[in-house]
Amino acid sequence: MNLVHKTIESLWQVVAIGLVLGAGLPMVFAFGVRFMSGSVNADGSVSKPTTTVKAAGVLCFVVVLVAVVTGILFVMKDFLAHDLGIHLF
C-alpha cells in the first residue's frame, strides 16, 4: 500500500509540473500578447492599451522568459558544473 501511495504522490507532482510548464507558460504568454494589443471600440476604431495594461503584458513576458532561461540552465547544470565550475542548482 505504501508503494501505491508514493506512486500516486509522484504522479500528481508530475501532472502539476506538466500543467504549469506545458499549458501554463503558453497561457501566460497569450495573456501578455492580449495585454499588449489594443481593444476594438464599438465604432471599429482601435484604442491603445493603457500603461498599466502594458506593464501587465511586460510582466507576463518576463515570467515566461525567466521560466525558459531557468529551464535551459537546469538542463545545462552538469555541463556548467563540470566544464566551467559554475554550480547553480
C-alpha positions as CSV (number, residue, x, y, z in Angstrom):
1,M,0.0,0.0,0.0
2,N,2.9,2.3,0.7
3,L,4.2,1.8,-2.9
4,V,0.8,2.8,-4.3
5,H,0.7,5.9,-2.1
6,K,4.2,7.0,-3.2
7,T,3.4,6.3,-6.9
8,I,0.2,8.4,-6.7
9,E,2.0,11.2,-4.9
10,S,4.8,11.2,-7.6
11,L,2.2,11.1,-10.4
12,W,0.4,14.2,-9.0
13,Q,3.7,16.1,-8.9
14,V,4.5,15.2,-12.5
15,V,1.0,16.2,-13.6
16,A,1.1,19.5,-11.7
17,I,4.5,20.5,-13.2
18,G,3.3,19.4,-16.6
19,L,0.2,21.6,-16.4
20,V,2.2,24.6,-15.1
21,L,5.0,24.3,-17.7
22,G,3.1,22.6,-20.5
23,A,0.0,24.7,-20.6
24,G,0.7,27.4,-18.1
25,L,3.6,29.2,-19.8
26,P,1.9,29.4,-23.2
27,M,-1.2,30.7,-21.5
28,V,0.8,33.4,-19.7
29,F,2.4,34.3,-23.0
30,A,-1.0,34.6,-24.6
31,F,-2.2,36.9,-21.8
32,G,0.9,39.0,-22.4
33,V,0.1,39.3,-26.1
34,R,-3.5,40.1,-25.3
35,F,-2.5,42.8,-22.8
36,M,-0.1,44.4,-25.3
37,S,-2.7,44.6,-28.1
38,G,-5.3,47.3,-28.3
39,S,-9.0,46.9,-27.9
40,V,-11.6,47.5,-30.6
41,N,-14.2,50.1,-29.8
42,A,-17.9,50.0,-30.8
43,D,-17.2,52.3,-33.8
44,G,-14.5,50.0,-35.1
45,S,-11.5,52.1,-34.0
46,V,-8.7,50.5,-32.1
47,S,-7.6,52.1,-28.8
48,K,-4.1,51.7,-27.5
49,P,-3.6,49.9,-24.2
50,T,-3.0,51.9,-21.0
51,T,0.3,52.0,-19.2
52,T,-1.0,49.6,-16.5
53,V,-2.1,47.1,-19.1
54,K,1.2,47.3,-20.9
55,A,3.0,46.7,-17.6
56,A,0.9,43.6,-17.0
57,G,1.9,42.4,-20.5
58,V,5.6,43.0,-19.9
59,L,5.3,41.2,-16.6
60,C,3.8,38.2,-18.4
61,F,6.7,38.2,-20.9
62,V,9.2,38.4,-18.1
63,V,7.7,35.5,-16.3
64,V,7.9,33.3,-19.4
65,L,11.5,34.5,-20.1
66,V,12.6,33.7,-16.6
67,A,11.0,30.2,-16.8
68,V,12.6,29.4,-20.1
69,V,16.1,30.6,-19.0
70,T,15.8,28.7,-15.7
71,G,14.8,25.5,-17.6
72,I,17.7,25.9,-20.0
73,L,20.1,26.4,-17.1
74,F,18.7,23.4,-15.3
75,V,19.3,21.2,-18.3
76,M,22.8,22.6,-18.6
77,K,23.7,22.3,-14.9
78,D,26.0,19.3,-15.3
79,F,27.9,20.9,-18.2
80,L,28.2,24.2,-16.4
81,A,29.5,22.5,-13.2
82,H,31.9,20.1,-15.0
83,D,33.4,22.4,-17.7
84,L,33.1,25.9,-16.2
85,G,32.9,25.3,-12.5
86,I,29.5,27.1,-12.1
87,H,27.2,25.4,-9.6
88,L,23.7,26.9,-10.0
89,F,21.3,24.2,-8.6
